[in-house]
Amino acid sequence: QVQLVESGGGLAQAGGSLRLSCAASGSIFSIAAMGWHRQVPGKQRELVAIITRSGLTNYADSVKGRFTVSRDNGRNTVYLQMNSLKPEDTAVYYCVAAKGSADIYWGQGTQVTVSS
């Protein structure tokens, strides 16, 4: 099992910044990718950004150029730097760690609220 603990959510004004962190513990060997999804009430959870162990990244079109995902393999931690925040970025952000397509772990979620 992999445990994921998120931190860094909260309230920001439009145009502002927040940084999310997610620390992995437990059976962390062979985690291939870590990243972030988000969900708003009544909608499906969606990919925000993902990074592989080798540093390859993928972003949702809606956050490209504003958000940056990074990973510290030594600390088993993934970060999401969110700049130029918009009210539509308001959501619960979930950390995710994947060992394979069928072996996926989720954090408990952290609320991000962006006021206009």
C-alpha positions in Angstrom: 0.0 0.0 0.0 1.0 3.6 -0.6 -0.1 6.4 1.6 -0.3 9.9 0.2 -0.5 13.0 2.4 -1.3 16.4 0.7 -0.7 19.9 2.0 -0.8 23.4 0.7 -4.4 24.0 -0.3 -6.4 27.0 0.7 -7.8 30.3 -0.5 -6.2 32.5 -3.1 -7.3 35.5 -5.1 -7.5 35.4 -8.9 -4.1 35.9 -10.3 -2.4 34.6 -7.2 -0.4 31.5 -6.5 -0.5 28.3 -4.4 1.8 25.4 -4.1 0.5 21.9 -3.3 2.7 19.1 -1.9 2.1 15.4 -1.7 4.4 13.0 0.3 4.3 9.3 -0.4 5.1 6.6 2.1 4.7 2.9 2.5 5.3 0.6 -0.5 6.7 3.4 -2.6 9.1 1.3 -4.7 8.1 1.1 -8.4 5.9 4.1 -8.4 6.0 5.1 -12.0 4.1 8.3 -12.0 2.7 10.9 -9.6 0.6 13.8 -10.1 -2.7 15.7 -9.5 -6.3 15.4 -10.4 -9.1 17.7 -9.4 -12.8 17.5 -8.9 -15.7 19.9 -8.5 -19.1 18.8 -7.2 -21.2 17.2 -9.9 -18.4 16.7 -12.3 -15.9 13.9 -13.0 -12.4 14.0 -11.6 -10.0 15.3 -14.2 -6.3 15.2 -14.8 -4.4 18.3 -13.9 -0.8 17.3 -14.3 1.3 14.1 -14.0 5.0 13.5 -13.9 6.9 10.2 -14.4 9.9 9.1 -12.4 12.1 10.1 -15.3 10.6 13.6 -15.4 8.2 13.4 -18.3 5.2 15.6 -17.7 1.6 15.9 -19.1 -0.8 18.8 -18.4 -4.4 19.5 -18.9 -4.8 22.1 -21.6 -6.6 24.4 -19.1 -3.5 24.7 -16.9 -0.7 24.7 -19.4 1.6 27.7 -18.9 0.2 28.4 -15.4 0.8 25.2 -13.4 4.1 23.3 -13.0 4.4 19.8 -11.6 7.7 18.6 -10.2 8.9 15.7 -8.3 11.6 15.0 -5.7 12.3 11.3 -5.9 14.6 11.4 -2.9 11.8 12.8 -0.8 9.1 10.8 -2.5 7.2 14.0 -2.9 5.4 15.6 -5.8 4.6 19.3 -6.0 2.1 21.4 -8.0 3.0 25.1 -8.4 -0.1 26.9 -9.4 0.3 30.5 -10.8 -2.2 32.9 -12.3 -5.0 31.2 -10.6 -8.5 31.5 -11.9 -11.9 31.0 -10.2 -12.5 28.0 -12.4 -9.4 26.4 -10.8 -11.5 26.0 -7.6 -11.8 22.3 -6.8 -10.7 19.6 -4.5 -7.2 18.5 -5.7 -6.2 14.9 -5.3 -2.7 13.6 -5.3 -2.3 10.3 -7.3 0.5 7.7 -7.5 0.5 5.0 -10.0 2.5 1.8 -10.2 0.6 0.7 -13.3 -2.7 1.2 -14.9 -4.5 -1.0 -12.4 -2.4 -0.1 -9.3 -3.3 3.5 -8.4 -3.4 5.3 -5.1 -5.2 8.5 -4.1 -4.7 11.1 -1.4 -7.5 12.4 0.7 -7.8 15.6 -1.2 -7.1 19.3 -0.4 -9.5 22.1 -1.2 -8.3 25.0 -3.4 -10.6 28.0 -3.6 -9.9 30.9 -5.9 -11.9 34.1 -5.4 -12.6 36.6 -8.1 
